[in-house]
Amino acid sequence: MVEVLIAGILLASALAAVSRISVAALSGSANLSERARIEAAINDNIQAMQKEDSYYTAERIIDNGGEEALKSACTNPPEKLSNHLQTVAPEPRLAAITRTFDIDSIPGILRIVYSFEGPEQQVKAEQRVIEMTPNFAAKCYSTR
């Protein structure tokens, strides 16, 4: 009878350990899936930003507002690109991601910062940062 009791206790403790490992694996899988969704949404939005920047050329600015519009844009290219992107580029598709535009940190560079909370318990706030030189800015400088 004692042997059966000891065997039952060992079996119960082994099953409890296996169930704990299974729950941890499922939790890790859910976190990994959520992280993949967040990263994919950020990457999609970055591609949209880069596409809109490549379309926003000096010729397009001139076509829509003349030479004066280009001169005005050339006074602060990151600000002009930021304003353009905020009007034409879509927001990130997940509400948990916030996107901010920074035109002042680096002269001539537009920084786009994506902030979100990591899905894992140990991970708090995270950021992804891209730096863009406005496509049209190359036409702002002359040697004359």
N, C-alpha and C positions, 0 to 999 in steps of 0.2 A: 504494500500500500504506500509506503514512503517513497519507493522508487517511482511509482506512477505520479505522485504529487510533485516530486522534483522534476520529472520529465515534463509535466504540464507547465510548471513555472518556467522552465527553460524554453519551451515552445512558445509560451505567451510573450516572453521578453524578446525572443527572436522575431516574432511577428510584429511586435510594437516597433522594433528598430527598422524593419523593412517598410512598415507603413510611414514612419517618419521620413525615411529616405525618399519614398514615392511622393509624399506631399511636397518636400523640398524641390524635387525635380519638376513637378508640375508648376510650382510657383516660379521657379527659374525660367521655365519655358514661357509662361505668361509674360514675365518681365522682358524677356528677349523679344517676344512678338511685339510688345508695345514699343520698345526701343526701336525696332525695325520700322514700325509705322511712323514714328516721329522723325527718324533720320530720312526716310523716303520723302516725307512731306517737305522737309527743309531742303533736300536736294532738288526736288521739283521746283520749289519756289526760287532757289538760286538760279536754276536754268532759265526760268521765266525772266528774272532780273537781267541776266546776261543777254538774253535774246532781245529784250527791250532796249538795252544799252547799245547793242550792235545796230539796231534799226534807227536809233536816235543820232543821226549824223548831222554834220554841219549843213549839208545840202538840204536835209529835211527841215532844219530850223529856219534856213533862209527861205525855203518854199512856203513855210507857214507864217513867216513874219518879216522877211526881208533881212538885209544886211544889219540893220539896227538890232534885230532880235538876236543875231549871232554875237554882235558886240556886247549886248547886254548879258547873254549867256556866258561869254568869255570872262566877264568880271568875277564870276564865282562858279566855275563849271560843276563842282560837286553839289552845290545848292540847286542849280538848274536841273541836273540829272535826278537829284533826290525828289524834287517837285514833280518831275515828269513820271518817275517810277511810282510815286504815290498815287498818281491819277490813273495810270494805265495798267500797272502790274497787279495781278490778283494777290489777295492776302493768302498766307499759308492756309492750307485746307484743314488743319487741325486747330481748334480754338485754344488748345493748351500752349500753342507757340505764339510768342509775341515778337514782332519785328520792329526794330527801331533803326532810324537813319542817323548817322553821325557825320556831319560835314566839317567839323572843327578840329578833330584830333590830329589829323595828318593833312598838311596843306596840299591841295590838289587831288586828294583821294576821298572817295565816298566810302565810308565803312557801314555795312549793313550787319546788324547784330540780331541773331535769332536767340531768344531766351526761352527756356522750358525747364520744368521739373523732371528730373530723372525718375523712371518708373521703379527703380530699386530703392529699398528702404535706406540704404547707406548713402545714396546719392541725392544731393539737394539740387540747387539751381545749377543749370549748365548753360553754356552759350556756344554758338557757332558764329564765327565772324568771317565775312568776306570783305575784301577791299577792292574797289573798282576805280579805275581811272576812266573818266567819261570819254567815250569814243570820239566825240566831237572836239575834245580839248586839243587834239593835235593840230587842228586848223586855227586855233586861237593865237598861235605864236608865229611871228614872221621875222625874217632877217633884215627886213627893210628898215 
